[in-house]
Amino acid sequence: MIRSIPLPDASNKYYRDHLSIVLENLKRWTSYDLIKEYGFSEDLGQQVFDADFYILSHNNAADPILNYGNYRVLKLWETSWEELTTMYSRDTAKPVDRSARLAIMDRVKSQNYISGYSGTRISKTGKQFEILDVTIWNLFTNNGDPYGQAAWFKNIDRSITS
C-alpha cells in the first residue's frame, strides 16, 4: 500500500524545502526564476500552494508516485491531497495516452527539461482536459542525487470530449 504524505500546512511549511528543490532545478535547467517572477518570499511553500499556476512533482521511483501538487492541481484533477500523493504519475493520463506520456518523461530524463509540451490528462472523475505549454524538468538534490521530475503550467483546455 502506498502511504500518503501529510497535507501541506504551517507545521510542514507547506513543503517549502521540497519546493525549493523543485524551483531551484527549474532555474538550473531553464534559467526561469519562478521565485523572482512571482515575488515569493519566506512563505514560499504557502505562496506556491495558493498560486495561480499549476505545479506538481513525482518521486524518483521506477514507477513514480506524485509527491506534490498545489491547490490548483488538486482542483484540476478533482482529487484530495491524500489521493494525489498516493497516485502513480502515469495515472494522470488515460491508459491510451500513457505511452506518449512515458515517451515525454523519458525525453526529459535524457535532456533534463522540455518546454512547450501539451498533452491530454484525465481527472479522478474521468473528465479530460489538455495541459498547455508545460515545462517538465528533472529534479536533483543539492548533493546531485536524482529526486524526481516536476511540471509547471498556467493554461488548460477543458473543451476536450471523450
Solvent accessible surface area in square Angstrom, and as a share of the most:
residue,aa,sasa,rsa
1,M,230,1.03
2,I,48,0.24
3,R,206,0.75
4,S,40,0.26
5,I,60,0.30
6,P,95,0.60
7,L,103,0.51
8,P,6,0.04
9,D,57,0.30
10,A,82,0.63
11,S,104,0.67
12,N,41,0.21
13,K,136,0.57
14,Y,39,0.15
15,Y,42,0.16
16,R,60,0.22
17,D,114,0.59
18,H,19,0.09
19,L,0,0.00
20,S,21,0.13
21,I,32,0.16
22,V,1,0.00
23,L,5,0.02
24,E,88,0.39
25,N,7,0.04
26,L,1,0.01
27,K,102,0.43
28,R,146,0.53
29,W,54,0.19
30,T,35,0.20
31,S,94,0.60
32,Y,71,0.27
33,D,35,0.18
34,L,1,0.00
35,I,58,0.29
36,K,161,0.68
37,E,110,0.50
38,Y,68,0.26
39,G,55,0.53
40,F,25,0.11
41,S,61,0.39
42,E,134,0.60
43,D,88,0.46
44,L,4,0.02
45,G,1,0.01
46,Q,82,0.36
47,Q,59,0.26
48,V,0,0.00
49,F,22,0.09
50,D,87,0.45
51,A,12,0.09
52,D,91,0.47
53,F,0,0.00
54,Y,9,0.03
55,I,1,0.00
56,L,15,0.08
57,S,3,0.02
58,H,9,0.04
59,N,47,0.24
60,N,85,0.44
61,A,48,0.37
62,A,117,0.90
63,D,52,0.27
64,P,27,0.17
65,I,30,0.15
66,L,5,0.02
67,N,31,0.16
68,Y,2,0.01
69,G,0,0.00
70,N,0,0.00
71,Y,104,0.39
72,R,80,0.29
73,V,0,0.00
74,L,17,0.08
75,K,115,0.49
76,L,2,0.01
77,W,4,0.01
78,E,53,0.24
79,T,15,0.09
80,S,52,0.34
81,W,12,0.04
82,E,116,0.52
83,E,67,0.30
84,L,0,0.00
85,T,5,0.03
86,T,39,0.23
87,M,31,0.14
88,Y,66,0.25
89,S,6,0.04
90,R,86,0.32
91,D,47,0.25
92,T,5,0.03
93,A,0,0.00
94,K,48,0.20
95,P,99,0.62
96,V,116,0.67
97,D,38,0.20
98,R,66,0.24
99,S,86,0.56
100,A,65,0.50
101,R,15,0.06
102,L,100,0.50
103,A,60,0.46
104,I,29,0.15
105,M,20,0.09
106,D,69,0.36
107,R,112,0.41
108,V,0,0.00
109,K,129,0.55
110,S,94,0.60
111,Q,91,0.40
112,N,42,0.22
113,Y,75,0.28
114,I,7,0.04
115,S,72,0.46
116,G,48,0.46
117,Y,30,0.11
118,S,49,0.32
119,G,10,0.10
120,T,34,0.20
121,R,14,0.05
122,I,36,0.18
123,S,6,0.04
124,K,114,0.48
125,T,88,0.51
126,G,39,0.37
127,K,121,0.51
128,Q,23,0.10
129,F,3,0.01
130,E,47,0.21
131,I,9,0.04
132,L,54,0.27
133,D,93,0.48
134,V,0,0.00
135,T,14,0.08
136,I,6,0.03
137,W,0,0.00
138,N,9,0.05
139,L,2,0.01
140,F,48,0.20
141,T,36,0.21
142,N,135,0.69
143,N,134,0.69
144,G,46,0.45
145,D,76,0.39
146,P,79,0.50
147,Y,62,0.23
148,G,6,0.06
149,Q,7,0.03
150,A,2,0.02
151,A,16,0.12
152,W,31,0.11
153,F,2,0.01
154,K,101,0.43
155,N,84,0.43
156,I,40,0.20
157,D,51,0.26
158,R,149,0.54
159,S,87,0.56
160,I,49,0.25
161,T,117,0.68
162,S,137,0.88
